[in-house]
Amino acid sequence: MDTPDRALVVKLTSGVEAPERLSQAFTVAATAVASGVAVSLWLTGEASWLAVPGRAEAFSLPHASPLVDLRDAVVEGGRLTVCTQCAARRELAEADLVDGAVIRGAAAFVEEVTAPGAQALVY
């Protein structure tokens, strides 16, 4: 996150079982990236699967941008993180994720959301 005075941390706590919440979190994160805001998108719980190649590609929601495009925009211009415990419960390693996605723990999340200028949103 290159701009500490304008940082957005988005945490997504659901997966395809809550399609509108999922789409909204990715849309907000990708829009912030396009606006020049430093963005960190955290995937937790079932959302963790969306960092696995092929999963975002398979998701669609009427009247929403393709999830794969939103995810790729975040990876390209921000940071995409999968929660350590969530990855472990799903037997995911960084090698299983799209290029650019990382696995990090709660201490990293706390560091990001408490940084000066950070705004955190949870979906």
A tleap script that builds the chain and sets N, CA, C and O, in Angstrom:
source leaprc.protein.ff14SB
mol = sequence {
  NMET ASP THR PRO ASP ARG ALA LEU VAL VAL
  LYS LEU THR SER GLY VAL GLU ALA PRO GLU
  ARG LEU SER GLN ALA PHE THR VAL ALA ALA
  THR ALA VAL ALA SER GLY VAL ALA VAL SER
  LEU TRP LEU THR GLY GLU ALA SER TRP LEU
  ALA VAL PRO GLY ARG ALA GLU ALA PHE SER
  LEU PRO HIE ALA SER PRO LEU VAL ASP LEU
  ARG ASP ALA VAL VAL GLU GLY GLY ARG LEU
  THR VAL CYS THR GLN CYS ALA ALA ARG ARG
  GLU LEU ALA GLU ALA ASP LEU VAL ASP GLY
  ALA VAL ILE ARG GLY ALA ALA ALA PHE VAL
  GLU GLU VAL THR ALA PRO GLY ALA GLN ALA
  LEU VAL CTYR
}
set mol.1.N position { 0.862 -1.163 0.000 }
set mol.1.CA position { 0.000 0.000 0.000 }
set mol.1.C position { 0.904 1.219 0.000 }
set mol.1.O position { 1.522 1.548 1.013 }
set mol.2.N position { 0.975 1.886 -1.142 }
set mol.2.CA position { 1.942 2.937 -1.352 }
set mol.2.C position { 1.561 4.292 -0.795 }
set mol.2.O position { 2.442 5.134 -0.620 }
set mol.3.N position { 0.307 4.544 -0.511 }
set mol.3.CA position { -0.120 5.864 -0.085 }
set mol.3.C position { -0.698 5.797 1.314 }
set mol.3.O position { -1.914 5.678 1.469 }
set mol.4.N position { 0.153 5.872 2.352 }
set mol.4.CA position { -0.341 5.670 3.709 }
set mol.4.C position { -1.363 6.701 4.166 }
set mol.4.O position { -2.127 6.424 5.091 }
set mol.5.N position { -1.407 7.900 3.542 }
set mol.5.CA position { -2.402 8.880 3.949 }
set mol.5.C position { -3.780 8.587 3.365 }
set mol.5.O position { -4.765 9.188 3.793 }
set mol.6.N position { -3.867 7.685 2.405 }
set mol.6.CA position { -5.136 7.262 1.803 }
set mol.6.C position { -5.092 5.763 1.582 }
set mol.6.O position { -4.699 5.309 0.507 }
set mol.7.N position { -5.480 5.002 2.561 }
set mol.7.CA position { -5.433 3.545 2.448 }
set mol.7.C position { -6.801 2.962 2.786 }
set mol.7.O position { -7.444 3.361 3.757 }
set mol.8.N position { -7.225 2.014 1.967 }
set mol.8.CA position { -8.487 1.330 2.196 }
set mol.8.C position { -8.215 -0.154 2.382 }
set mol.8.O position { -7.598 -0.795 1.531 }
set mol.9.N position { -8.678 -0.691 3.496 }
set mol.9.CA position { -8.564 -2.116 3.771 }
set mol.9.C position { -9.981 -2.681 3.731 }
set mol.9.O position { -10.844 -2.275 4.509 }
set mol.10.N position { -10.209 -3.620 2.816 }
set mol.10.CA position { -11.526 -4.237 2.662 }
set mol.10.C position { -11.393 -5.692 3.069 }
set mol.10.O position { -10.515 -6.408 2.588 }
set mol.11.N position { -12.281 -6.124 3.967 }
set mol.11.CA position { -12.284 -7.516 4.410 }
set mol.11.C position { -13.597 -8.152 3.971 }
set mol.11.O position { -14.680 -7.679 4.316 }
set mol.12.N position { -13.482 -9.228 3.207 }
set mol.12.CA position { -14.657 -9.959 2.723 }
set mol.12.C position { -14.764 -11.257 3.505 }
set mol.12.O position { -13.846 -12.076 3.501 }
set mol.13.N position { -15.904 -11.436 4.182 }
set mol.13.CA position { -16.072 -12.577 5.077 }
set mol.13.C position { -16.991 -13.658 4.530 }
set mol.13.O position { -17.282 -14.635 5.221 }
set mol.14.N position { -17.455 -13.489 3.280 }
set mol.14.CA position { -18.347 -14.496 2.706 }
set mol.14.C position { -17.928 -14.789 1.276 }
set mol.14.O position { -17.187 -14.028 0.655 }
set mol.15.N position { -18.416 -15.896 0.778 }
set mol.15.CA position { -18.092 -16.305 -0.583 }
set mol.15.C position { -19.314 -16.252 -1.474 }
set mol.15.O position { -20.152 -15.359 -1.349 }
set mol.16.N position { -19.408 -17.220 -2.381 }
set mol.16.CA position { -20.484 -17.225 -3.368 }
set mol.16.C position { -21.866 -17.427 -2.751 }
set mol.16.O position { -22.876 -17.225 -3.426 }
set mol.17.N position { -21.926 -17.818 -1.488 }
set mol.17.CA position { -23.224 -17.968 -0.825 }
set mol.17.C position { -23.887 -16.611 -0.567 }
set mol.17.O position { -25.082 -16.551 -0.277 }
set mol.18.N position { -23.110 -15.513 -0.674 }
set mol.18.CA position { -23.631 -14.146 -0.518 }
set mol.18.C position { -23.141 -13.327 -1.718 }
set mol.18.O position { -22.272 -12.468 -1.570 }
set mol.19.N position { -23.697 -13.591 -2.901 }
set mol.19.CA position { -23.142 -13.027 -4.134 }
set mol.19.C position { -23.117 -11.503 -4.184 }
set mol.19.O position { -22.161 -10.928 -4.704 }
set mol.20.N position { -24.133 -10.840 -3.663 }
set mol.20.CA position { -24.137 -9.376 -3.723 }
set mol.20.C position { -23.090 -8.777 -2.795 }
set mol.20.O position { -22.422 -7.810 -3.161 }
set mol.21.N position { -22.942 -9.332 -1.614 }
set mol.21.CA position { -21.909 -8.849 -0.683 }
set mol.21.C position { -20.524 -9.076 -1.287 }
set mol.21.O position { -19.665 -8.197 -1.228 }
set mol.22.N position { -20.316 -10.230 -1.854 }
set mol.22.CA position { -19.047 -10.566 -2.498 }
set mol.22.C position { -18.744 -9.572 -3.615 }
set mol.22.O position { -17.652 -9.007 -3.663 }
set mol.23.N position { -19.691 -9.361 -4.501 }
set mol.23.CA position { -19.491 -8.456 -5.625 }
set mol.23.C position { -19.242 -7.029 -5.154 }
set mol.23.O position { -18.389 -6.334 -5.707 }
set mol.24.N position { -19.968 -6.594 -4.153 }
set mol.24.CA position { -19.805 -5.234 -3.643 }
set mol.24.C position { -18.408 -5.012 -3.079 }
set mol.24.O position { -17.797 -3.974 -3.333 }
set mol.25.N position { -17.904 -5.959 -2.329 }
set mol.25.CA position { -16.562 -5.811 -1.749 }
set mol.25.C position { -15.502 -5.695 -2.847 }
set mol.25.O position { -14.629 -4.829 -2.784 }
set mol.26.N position { -15.581 -6.560 -3.842 }
set mol.26.CA position { -14.621 -6.506 -4.944 }
set mol.26.C position { -14.791 -5.223 -5.758 }
set mol.26.O position { -13.803 -4.629 -6.191 }
set mol.27.N position { -16.040 -4.792 -5.969 }
set mol.27.CA position { -16.292 -3.567 -6.728 }
set mol.27.C position { -15.712 -2.353 -6.016 }
set mol.27.O position { -15.059 -1.522 -6.646 }
set mol.28.N position { -15.939 -2.241 -4.726 }
set mol.28.CA position { -15.408 -1.117 -3.954 }
set mol.28.C position { -13.879 -1.144 -3.977 }
set mol.28.O position { -13.248 -0.108 -4.185 }
set mol.29.N position { -13.288 -2.300 -3.770 }
set mol.29.CA position { -11.822 -2.404 -3.772 }
set mol.29.C position { -11.242 -2.015 -5.131 }
set mol.29.O position { -10.286 -1.243 -5.196 }
set mol.30.N position { -11.806 -2.539 -6.207 }
set mol.30.CA position { -11.291 -2.243 -7.545 }
set mol.30.C position { -11.513 -0.782 -7.910 }
set mol.30.O position { -10.664 -0.176 -8.564 }
set mol.31.N position { -12.632 -0.210 -7.501 }
set mol.31.CA position { -12.902 1.203 -7.763 }
set mol.31.C position { -11.911 2.084 -7.014 }
set mol.31.O position { -11.436 3.085 -7.550 }
set mol.32.N position { -11.606 1.719 -5.795 }
set mol.32.CA position { -10.615 2.482 -5.025 }
set mol.32.C position { -9.244 2.411 -5.687 }
set mol.32.O position { -8.542 3.419 -5.761 }
set mol.33.N position { -8.855 1.236 -6.166 }
set mol.33.CA position { -7.581 1.098 -6.881 }
set mol.33.C position { -7.573 2.033 -8.090 }
set mol.33.O position { -6.599 2.750 -8.319 }
set mol.34.N position { -8.665 2.021 -8.863 }
set mol.34.CA position { -8.755 2.868 -10.058 }
set mol.34.C position { -8.716 4.354 -9.706 }
set mol.34.O position { -8.345 5.185 -10.535 }
set mol.35.N position { -9.097 4.681 -8.482 }
set mol.35.CA position { -9.098 6.071 -8.021 }
set mol.35.C position { -7.763 6.493 -7.427 }
set mol.35.O position { -7.605 7.638 -7.003 }
set mol.36.N position { -6.807 5.582 -7.395 }
set mol.36.CA position { -5.492 5.915 -6.878 }
set mol.36.C position { -5.318 5.712 -5.388 }
set mol.36.O position { -4.324 6.151 -4.809 }
set mol.37.N position { -6.274 5.053 -4.766 }
set mol.37.CA position { -6.186 4.769 -3.335 }
set mol.37.C position { -5.391 3.486 -3.128 }
set mol.37.O position { -5.537 2.536 -3.897 }
set mol.38.N position { -4.562 3.449 -2.108 }
set mol.38.CA position { -3.863 2.218 -1.743 }
set mol.38.C position { -4.897 1.245 -1.181 }
set mol.38.O position { -5.608 1.576 -0.232 }
set mol.39.N position { -4.983 0.054 -1.757 }
set mol.39.CA position { -6.034 -0.900 -1.391 }
set mol.39.C position { -5.436 -2.234 -0.984 }
set mol.39.O position { -4.511 -2.747 -1.612 }
set mol.40.N position { -5.994 -2.775 0.083 }
set mol.40.CA position { -5.680 -4.125 0.530 }
set mol.40.C position { -7.002 -4.857 0.700 }
set mol.40.O position { -7.827 -4.467 1.526 }
set mol.41.N position { -7.210 -5.912 -0.073 }
set mol.41.CA position { -8.431 -6.712 0.002 }
set mol.41.C position { -8.106 -8.029 0.676 }
set mol.41.O position { -7.295 -8.810 0.177 }
set mol.42.N position { -8.749 -8.277 1.824 }
set mol.42.CA position { -8.556 -9.508 2.590 }
set mol.42.C position { -9.715 -10.451 2.326 }
set mol.42.O position { -10.878 -10.059 2.427 }
set mol.43.N position { -9.400 -11.693 1.987 }
set mol.43.CA position { -10.402 -12.729 1.771 }
set mol.43.C position { -10.348 -13.688 2.955 }
set mol.43.O position { -9.307 -14.272 3.258 }
set mol.44.N position { -11.499 -13.837 3.619 }
set mol.44.CA position { -11.581 -14.732 4.774 }
set mol.44.C position { -12.734 -15.694 4.566 }
set mol.44.O position { -13.588 -15.476 3.707 }
set mol.45.N position { -12.757 -16.757 5.351 }
set mol.45.CA position { -13.828 -17.733 5.234 }
set mol.45.C position { -13.925 -18.259 3.815 }
set mol.45.O position { -12.912 -18.514 3.163 }
set mol.46.N position { -15.146 -18.417 3.345 }
set mol.46.CA position { -15.383 -18.964 2.006 }
set mol.46.C position { -14.885 -18.048 0.893 }
set mol.46.O position { -14.688 -18.501 -0.235 }
set mol.47.N position { -14.680 -16.771 1.193 }
set mol.47.CA position { -14.126 -15.854 0.193 }
set mol.47.C position { -12.705 -16.248 -0.199 }
set mol.47.O position { -12.229 -15.865 -1.267 }
set mol.48.N position { -12.031 -17.005 0.653 }
set mol.48.CA position { -10.659 -17.445 0.365 }
set mol.48.C position { -10.553 -18.144 -0.978 }
set mol.48.O position { -9.539 -18.026 -1.666 }
set mol.49.N position { -11.594 -18.870 -1.350 }
set mol.49.CA position { -11.583 -19.619 -2.610 }
set mol.49.C position { -11.446 -18.704 -3.827 }
set mol.49.O position { -11.001 -19.154 -4.882 }
set mol.50.N position { -11.814 -17.443 -3.702 }
set mol.50.CA position { -11.793 -16.536 -4.842 }
set mol.50.C position { -10.393 -16.114 -5.248 }
set mol.50.O position { -10.215 -15.463 -6.278 }
set mol.51.N position { -9.407 -16.473 -4.457 }
set mol.51.CA position { -8.007 -16.236 -4.820 }
set mol.51.C position { -7.421 -17.428 -5.569 }
set mol.51.O position { -6.272 -17.381 -6.007 }
set mol.52.N position { -8.192 -18.480 -5.716 }
set mol.52.CA position { -7.749 -19.680 -6.430 }
set mol.52.C position { -8.101 -19.519 -7.908 }
set mol.52.O position { -9.237 -19.169 -8.230 }
set mol.53.N position { -7.154 -19.765 -8.809 }
set mol.53.CA position { -7.450 -19.632 -10.244 }
set mol.53.C position { -8.692 -20.434 -10.639 }
set mol.53.O position { -8.874 -21.579 -10.224 }
set mol.54.N position { -9.535 -19.804 -11.447 }
set mol.54.CA position { -10.749 -20.444 -11.939 }
set mol.54.C position { -11.984 -20.147 -11.116 }
set mol.54.O position { -13.099 -20.240 -11.629 }
set mol.55.N position { -11.814 -19.791 -9.854 }
set mol.55.CA position { -12.986 -19.565 -9.000 }
set mol.55.C position { -13.692 -18.247 -9.312 }
set mol.55.O position { -14.914 -18.225 -9.451 }
set mol.56.N position { -12.950 -17.159 -9.422 }
set mol.56.CA position { -13.570 -15.869 -9.760 }
set mol.56.C position { -14.115 -15.908 -11.180 }
set mol.56.O position { -15.135 -15.286 -11.477 }
set mol.57.N position { -13.437 -16.636 -12.050 }
set mol.57.CA position { -13.869 -16.753 -13.432 }
set mol.57.C position { -15.238 -17.424 -13.530 }
set mol.57.O position { -16.003 -17.131 -14.449 }
set mol.58.N position { -15.556 -18.317 -12.597 }
set mol.58.CA position { -16.810 -19.067 -12.626 }
set mol.58.C position { -17.978 -18.300 -12.006 }
set mol.58.O position { -19.126 -18.729 -12.117 }
set mol.59.N position { -17.694 -17.167 -11.352 }
set mol.59.CA position { -18.735 -16.406 -10.661 }
set mol.59.C position { -19.341 -15.377 -11.606 }
set mol.59.O position { -18.623 -14.710 -12.350 }
set mol.60.N position { -20.667 -15.251 -11.574 }
set mol.60.CA position { -21.319 -14.170 -12.308 }
set mol.60.C position { -22.535 -13.701 -11.522 }
set mol.60.O position { -23.189 -14.470 -10.816 }
set mol.61.N position { -22.809 -12.427 -11.669 }
set mol.61.CA position { -23.948 -11.805 -11.004 }
set mol.61.C position { -24.523 -10.780 -11.980 }
set mol.61.O position { -23.793 -9.917 -12.467 }
set mol.62.N position { -25.820 -10.864 -12.269 }
set mol.62.CA position { -26.408 -9.905 -13.205 }
set mol.62.C position { -26.134 -8.462 -12.790 }
set mol.62.O position { -26.194 -8.119 -11.610 }
set mol.63.N position { -25.836 -7.639 -13.767 }
set mol.63.CA position { -25.614 -6.198 -13.586 }
set mol.63.C position { -24.365 -5.886 -12.771 }
set mol.63.O position { -24.245 -4.789 -12.224 }
set mol.64.N position { -23.446 -6.819 -12.682 }
set mol.64.CA position { -22.197 -6.614 -11.956 }
set mol.64.C position { -21.024 -6.836 -12.902 }
set mol.64.O position { -21.118 -7.606 -13.857 }
set mol.65.N position { -19.929 -6.157 -12.625 }
set mol.65.CA position { -18.707 -6.369 -13.406 }
set mol.65.C position { -18.207 -7.791 -13.187 }
set mol.65.O position { -18.417 -8.362 -12.116 }
set mol.66.N position { -17.551 -8.367 -14.184 }
set mol.66.CA position { -16.996 -9.713 -13.997 }
set mol.66.C position { -16.028 -9.745 -12.812 }
set mol.66.O position { -15.111 -8.928 -12.719 }
set mol.67.N position { -16.245 -10.680 -11.932 }
set mol.67.CA position { -15.428 -10.765 -10.720 }
set mol.67.C position { -13.954 -10.950 -11.038 }
set mol.67.O position { -13.100 -10.405 -10.339 }
set mol.68.N position { -13.646 -11.697 -12.064 }
set mol.68.CA position { -12.247 -11.918 -12.419 }
set mol.68.C position { -11.569 -10.597 -12.772 }
set mol.68.O position { -10.404 -10.390 -12.430 }
set mol.69.N position { -12.287 -9.698 -13.455 }
set mol.69.CA position { -11.711 -8.398 -13.799 }
set mol.69.C position { -11.455 -7.561 -12.546 }
set mol.69.O position { -10.426 -6.896 -12.433 }
set mol.70.N position { -12.395 -7.600 -11.616 }
set mol.70.CA position { -12.238 -6.855 -10.366 }
set mol.70.C position { -11.071 -7.408 -9.551 }
set mol.70.O position { -10.243 -6.656 -9.036 }
set mol.71.N position { -11.021 -8.745 -9.445 }
set mol.71.CA position { -9.922 -9.370 -8.707 }
set mol.71.C position { -8.576 -9.021 -9.322 }
set mol.71.O position { -7.635 -8.676 -8.608 }
set mol.72.N position { -8.483 -9.110 -10.635 }
set mol.72.CA position { -7.216 -8.825 -11.301 }
set mol.72.C position { -6.811 -7.367 -11.136 }
set mol.72.O position { -5.621 -7.068 -11.029 }
set mol.73.N position { -7.779 -6.454 -11.116 }
set mol.73.CA position { -7.472 -5.042 -10.892 }
set mol.73.C position { -6.886 -4.823 -9.498 }
set mol.73.O position { -5.959 -4.032 -9.322 }
set mol.74.N position { -7.430 -5.527 -8.516 }
set mol.74.CA position { -6.903 -5.409 -7.154 }
set mol.74.C position { -5.496 -5.995 -7.085 }
set mol.74.O position { -4.606 -5.394 -6.483 }
set mol.75.N position { -5.289 -7.146 -7.686 }
set mol.75.CA position { -3.957 -7.759 -7.671 }
set mol.75.C position { -2.939 -6.845 -8.352 }
set mol.75.O position { -1.817 -6.685 -7.871 }
set mol.76.N position { -3.339 -6.253 -9.468 }
set mol.76.CA position { -2.423 -5.410 -10.232 }
set mol.76.C position { -2.096 -4.098 -9.518 }
set mol.76.O position { -0.954 -3.639 -9.558 }
set mol.77.N position { -3.087 -3.499 -8.869 }
set mol.77.CA position { -2.866 -2.171 -8.296 }
set mol.77.C position { -2.885 -2.093 -6.795 }
set mol.77.O position { -2.657 -1.023 -6.231 }
set mol.78.N position { -3.151 -3.199 -6.129 }
set mol.78.CA position { -3.230 -3.201 -4.667 }
set mol.78.C position { -2.657 -4.480 -4.110 }
set mol.78.O position { -1.663 -5.002 -4.614 }
set mol.79.N position { -3.284 -4.977 -3.075 }
set mol.79.CA position { -2.827 -6.217 -2.449 }
set mol.79.C position { -4.032 -7.120 -2.213 }
set mol.79.O position { -5.074 -6.664 -1.742 }
set mol.80.N position { -3.888 -8.400 -2.542 }
set mol.80.CA position { -4.915 -9.409 -2.300 }
set mol.80.C position { -4.352 -10.419 -1.316 }
set mol.80.O position { -3.345 -11.074 -1.581 }
set mol.81.N position { -5.021 -10.534 -0.173 }
set mol.81.CA position { -4.524 -11.384 0.915 }
set mol.81.C position { -5.581 -12.392 1.324 }
set mol.81.O position { -6.763 -12.065 1.425 }
set mol.82.N position { -5.146 -13.617 1.557 }
set mol.82.CA position { -5.997 -14.663 2.122 }
set mol.82.C position { -5.551 -14.869 3.566 }
set mol.82.O position { -4.357 -14.966 3.850 }
set mol.83.N position { -6.505 -14.932 4.456 }
set mol.83.CA position { -6.252 -15.158 5.879 }
set mol.83.C position { -5.537 -16.492 6.092 }
set mol.83.O position { -5.897 -17.505 5.491 }
set mol.84.N position { -4.529 -16.479 6.949 }
set mol.84.CA position { -3.723 -17.670 7.220 }
set mol.84.C position { -4.572 -18.851 7.696 }
set mol.84.O position { -4.476 -19.946 7.141 }
set mol.85.N position { -5.395 -18.634 8.714 }
set mol.85.CA position { -6.209 -19.724 9.243 }
set mol.85.C position { -7.212 -20.228 8.213 }
set mol.85.O position { -7.460 -21.430 8.110 }
set mol.86.N position { -7.786 -19.301 7.455 }
set mol.86.CA position { -8.772 -19.677 6.437 }
set mol.86.C position { -8.120 -20.523 5.346 }
set mol.86.O position { -8.697 -21.505 4.879 }
set mol.87.N position { -6.916 -20.132 4.948 }
set mol.87.CA position { -6.176 -20.906 3.946 }
set mol.87.C position { -5.860 -22.295 4.485 }
set mol.87.O position { -6.018 -23.288 3.775 }
set mol.88.N position { -5.420 -22.368 5.721 }
set mol.88.CA position { -5.063 -23.657 6.319 }
set mol.88.C position { -6.280 -24.583 6.399 }
set mol.88.O position { -6.169 -25.777 6.122 }
set mol.89.N position { -7.435 -24.038 6.775 }
set mol.89.CA position { -8.643 -24.863 6.863 }
set mol.89.C position { -9.072 -25.411 5.507 }
set mol.89.O position { -9.748 -26.436 5.425 }
set mol.90.N position { -8.671 -24.717 4.448 }
set mol.90.CA position { -9.011 -25.146 3.088 }
set mol.90.C position { -7.836 -25.825 2.393 }
set mol.90.O position { -7.895 -26.137 1.204 }
set mol.91.N position { -6.775 -26.046 3.154 }
set mol.91.CA position { -5.547 -26.682 2.656 }
set mol.91.C position { -4.989 -25.946 1.445 }
set mol.91.O position { -4.561 -26.566 0.471 }
set mol.92.N position { -4.999 -24.598 1.518 }
set mol.92.CA position { -4.469 -23.759 0.450 }
set mol.92.C position { -3.101 -23.227 0.840 }
set mol.92.O position { -2.881 -22.820 1.981 }
set mol.93.N position { -2.191 -23.233 -0.113 }
set mol.93.CA position { -0.872 -22.607 0.050 }
set mol.93.C position { -0.776 -21.498 -0.986 }
set mol.93.O position { -1.587 -21.436 -1.910 }
set mol.94.N position { 0.209 -20.624 -0.837 }
set mol.94.CA position { 0.350 -19.538 -1.809 }
set mol.94.C position { 0.491 -20.052 -3.237 }
set mol.94.O position { 0.065 -19.387 -4.181 }
set mol.95.N position { 1.082 -21.221 -3.400 }
set mol.95.CA position { 1.231 -21.809 -4.742 }
set mol.95.C position { -0.119 -22.143 -5.368 }
set mol.95.O position { -0.212 -22.291 -6.587 }
set mol.96.N position { -1.169 -22.265 -4.549 }
set mol.96.CA position { -2.513 -22.570 -5.046 }
set mol.96.C position { -3.274 -21.322 -5.490 }
set mol.96.O position { -4.339 -21.428 -6.099 }
set mol.97.N position { -2.735 -20.146 -5.189 }
set mol.97.CA position { -3.439 -18.888 -5.417 }
set mol.97.C position { -3.010 -18.229 -6.725 }
set mol.97.O position { -1.984 -18.584 -7.306 }
set mol.98.N position { -3.805 -17.271 -7.175 }
set mol.98.CA position { -3.429 -16.507 -8.365 }
set mol.98.C position { -2.129 -15.766 -8.085 }
set mol.98.O position { -1.835 -15.422 -6.940 }
set mol.99.N position { -1.359 -15.525 -9.129 }
set mol.99.CA position { -0.115 -14.783 -8.978 }
set mol.99.C position { -0.404 -13.438 -8.332 }
set mol.99.O position { -1.321 -12.722 -8.736 }
set mol.100.N position { 0.390 -13.106 -7.326 }
set mol.100.CA position { 0.238 -11.827 -6.648 }
set mol.100.C position { -0.530 -11.908 -5.347 }
set mol.100.O position { -0.412 -11.008 -4.515 }
set mol.101.N position { -1.310 -12.949 -5.141 }
set mol.101.CA position { -2.037 -13.107 -3.884 }
set mol.101.C position { -1.100 -13.679 -2.829 }
set mol.101.O position { -0.210 -14.473 -3.135 }
set mol.102.N position { -1.311 -13.266 -1.587 }
set mol.102.CA position { -0.476 -13.730 -0.483 }
set mol.102.C position { -1.352 -14.265 0.647 }
set mol.102.O position { -2.556 -14.014 0.697 }
set mol.103.N position { -0.722 -14.999 1.540 }
set mol.103.CA position { -1.385 -15.494 2.747 }
set mol.103.C position { -0.714 -14.796 3.931 }
set mol.103.O position { 0.506 -14.844 4.090 }
set mol.104.N position { -1.539 -14.146 4.756 }
set mol.104.CA position { -1.010 -13.427 5.916 }
set mol.104.C position { -1.985 -13.582 7.076 }
set mol.104.O position { -3.160 -13.897 6.887 }
set mol.105.N position { -1.470 -13.352 8.278 }
set mol.105.CA position { -2.253 -13.567 9.480 }
set mol.105.C position { -2.870 -12.327 10.097 }
set mol.105.O position { -2.783 -11.223 9.558 }
set mol.106.N position { -3.494 -12.544 11.241 }
set mol.106.CA position { -4.230 -11.492 11.933 }
set mol.106.C position { -3.347 -10.308 12.315 }
set mol.106.O position { -3.798 -9.163 12.277 }
set mol.107.N position { -2.096 -10.570 12.682 }
set mol.107.CA position { -1.213 -9.458 13.059 }
set mol.107.C position { -1.023 -8.492 11.889 }
set mol.107.O position { -0.977 -7.279 12.094 }
set mol.108.N position { -0.915 -9.010 10.680 }
set mol.108.CA position { -0.776 -8.154 9.491 }
set mol.108.C position { -2.057 -7.365 9.243 }
set mol.108.O position { -2.005 -6.195 8.865 }
set mol.109.N position { -3.203 -8.003 9.456 }
set mol.109.CA position { -4.477 -7.304 9.284 }
set mol.109.C position { -4.588 -6.159 10.288 }
set mol.109.O position { -4.950 -5.040 9.924 }
set mol.110.N position { -4.279 -6.442 11.540 }
set mol.110.CA position { -4.347 -5.403 12.575 }
set mol.110.C position { -3.398 -4.258 12.249 }
set mol.110.O position { -3.747 -3.090 12.421 }
set mol.111.N position { -2.205 -4.588 11.781 }
set mol.111.CA position { -1.242 -3.550 11.403 }
set mol.111.C position { -1.809 -2.662 10.302 }
set mol.111.O position { -1.665 -1.440 10.359 }
set mol.112.N position { -2.446 -3.253 9.313 }
set mol.112.CA position { -3.007 -2.478 8.203 }
set mol.112.C position { -4.166 -1.589 8.644 }
set mol.112.O position { -4.220 -0.417 8.271 }
set mol.113.N position { -5.089 -2.129 9.431 }
set mol.113.CA position { -6.284 -1.348 9.778 }
set mol.113.C position { -6.012 -0.283 10.829 }
set mol.113.O position { -6.806 0.645 10.987 }
set mol.114.N position { -4.900 -0.403 11.551 }
set mol.114.CA position { -4.582 0.613 12.563 }
set mol.114.C position { -3.532 1.612 12.085 }
set mol.114.O position { -3.131 2.495 12.843 }
set mol.115.N position { -3.087 1.483 10.847 }
set mol.115.CA position { -2.112 2.426 10.299 }
set mol.115.C position { -2.755 3.805 10.161 }
set mol.115.O position { -3.947 3.906 9.872 }
set mol.116.N position { -1.980 4.860 10.364 }
set mol.116.CA position { -2.517 6.213 10.173 }
set mol.116.C position { -3.109 6.377 8.774 }
set mol.116.O position { -2.492 5.988 7.782 }
set mol.117.N position { -4.300 6.952 8.704 }
set mol.117.CA position { -4.938 7.191 7.414 }
set mol.117.C position { -5.687 6.015 6.840 }
set mol.117.O position { -6.261 6.128 5.757 }
set mol.118.N position { -5.703 4.890 7.524 }
set mol.118.CA position { -6.379 3.702 6.994 }
set mol.118.C position { -7.872 3.749 7.304 }
set mol.118.O position { -8.288 4.179 8.380 }
set mol.119.N position { -8.651 3.307 6.355 }
set mol.119.CA position { -10.089 3.137 6.518 }
set mol.119.C position { -10.388 1.669 6.262 }
set mol.119.O position { -9.977 1.121 5.240 }
set mol.120.N position { -11.102 1.026 7.185 }
set mol.120.CA position { -11.403 -0.394 7.023 }
set mol.120.C position { -12.895 -0.576 6.791 }
set mol.120.O position { -13.721 0.060 7.446 }
set mol.121.N position { -13.228 -1.452 5.853 }
set mol.121.CA position { -14.601 -1.841 5.560 }
set mol.121.C position { -14.688 -3.361 5.640 }
set mol.121.O position { -13.793 -4.070 5.181 }
set mol.122.N position { -15.766 -3.847 6.224 }
set mol.122.CA position { -15.961 -5.293 6.308 }
set mol.122.C position { -17.273 -5.634 5.623 }
set mol.122.O position { -18.322 -5.060 5.916 }
set mol.123.N position { -17.181 -6.589 4.699 }
set mol.123.CA position { -18.376 -7.072 3.997 }
set mol.123.C position { -18.580 -8.523 4.352 }
set mol.123.O position { -19.529 -9.147 3.877 }
savepdb mol mol.pdb
quit
